[in-house]
Amino acid sequence: MSRRSKPVKRIPSADPIYSSIDVSKFINRIMRRGKKSLAERIFYSTMTKIGERTKEKPLEIFKKAVHNATPLLEVKARRIGGSTYQVPIEVKSDRGFALSSSWLIEAAKKRGGKSFIDKLTHELIDASNGSGAACKKREDTHKMAEANKAFAHYRY
C-alpha cells in the first residue's frame, strides 16, 4: 500500500440551472466521450419532460428517484481460507449516490422507447414512485446482503 498522502477529493462545480452538485455528478455520469453539452441537453430535456408529465418540481422528482434507488447495504467478495464469502457491508453516501445514478442510467438504456430522453424520463418517474428497474436492483442487492448476513463477522 502506498505511504503517500491520500489524494484530494475533487468535487465538480454545481450545474448552472439547478445549482446542485448532485445534478452535475449525474450529468457527468451520462456523458460519453467528453461530450458534456450533449449530456446536459439530455438531462435538462428530461427534466422539462418530467415537469410536464408530473406537474411537480422536476428536481424533487430527481432527488426522490435517486434516494429510492440508493442502496444501504451491498456485498463484497472476501477470500478467507481458500473459499470466497459474500460479506455484507454498509454503503457510504458517496458510493450510494454513484451506484444509484449508474443503475438509473443503465436501466434507462435497457428500456424500450425511442430516444434516451424519453427512456430516462420514464425511469426517473418510475424510480421516484418506488418501481422501475433501478429500484428492483436495489431490492436485489439488499436481499443478497440479507441472505449473507451470517458472514457479517468477516467484515473489514
N, C-alpha and C positions, 0 to 999 in steps of 0.2 A: 504494500500500500504506500502511496506517496506521502511524504512527510511535509510537503508544501502546504501552504495555507489553502483553505477552500476557496474556490472561485466566487467572485461576487455575483449574486443572483441578479440577472437583468430583467427588469420589468418593462414591458412595452408601454409606450405613451398611450394615453386614453384616446378613444376614437373621437373625431370631430363632432358628430351629430349627437350621440347619447352621452358623451364624455364618461365612458365606462371602460375600465381596463379589461373586464371580462369580455366585453364585446370585441375589443381589439385582439384579445387572445383567440377568440373564436374565429375572427376573420383571418388571422394568421394561420389557423388550422385548416381553413377552407382553401387557402392559397396553394396553388400548384405552380412550380417552375418560376417562382418570383413574380407572378402576375397579381400583384396586390390590388390594383384598380379593378380588375375583373372580380376578385373575391369580394371587394367592398360593394360593387354593383350587385352581385348575387345576394349578399346579406341584406343590404338596405332594401332591395326589391322584395325580398322575403318578408321583411318587417312591415312594409306597407301593405302587402297582401294579407298578413296576419291581422293588421289593424282593420282592413276592410271586411274580412271574414268574421272576426270575433267581436268587433265593435268595442274592444278593450284596448288598453295601452299595450303595444307590442313588446316593450321592454319588460313589462311584468310577466307576459306570457313566456318570453325567452328565459327569464330568471327562474320561473316556476318549472319550465321544461328541463333546464339544466339541473335544478335541485332534485326533481323527481328521477332523473337518470343517474345521479351521483351515488356510487356505492359507498357503504360504510365499512364493509369487510371485503377482502379478497384473499385468494390462496396463493401461496408462494411455494415452489418446489424446494425441498430441503433434503439433502442427501445425508443419511445417518446410517452408519454400519452396513453399507452395501445396498441399502434399499432407499427409495425415494418416497418421501411423505409430502402430501399437500398440506402445508401448515397455514391455518387461517391467521391473517394479520389485519390490523386496523388500517384504514386508508387515511392519509393526511389530506387536508383540504385542497392543496395544490394538485396532488395526484388525482384526487376525486374529480376536480374540475376537468383535468386533462382527459381522464377516462370517459367522463360523461360527454364531453364535446366530441371526442373522436367516435364514440358509439353513436351519437346523434347523426353525425355526418356520414358515417358508414351505413347506418340504417336508411338514411335518405337516399344514398346512392343505389342501394339494393331495391328500393321501392319502385313500383311501376308508375309511369307517368311520362309526360312529355319533356318538360325542362327540369333542371336541377332546382330551380327556384320553386316550382310547384311541389316537388318532392320534399324539399327542406321545409316548406311552409306546412305541409300536412304532417310531417314528422314532429315538428316543434309543437303544433297544436295537439297532436295525439299525446306527446310526452307531457305536456302541461296538464292534460286530463288524466294522466297516470296509465295510459295504454301506449301501444306502439312498440316497435322492436327494441329500441334503446332501453325502455323500462323493463322489457322482458329479459334483456341481457343482464340488467342489474339484479333482477329476481333470481336468475340462474346462478349468478356469482354468489349471491347470499345463500342460496340453497347448498352450493358446493362447500362454502365455508362452514355452514351449519353441519353438513354431513361429516366433515373432517374435524369437528370440534375436539375429538379425542386426542388429536395430535397438537393441540394448542400449547402444550408444555414444551414443545420443541422450538417455540418462538425465540427469535434472537433480536 
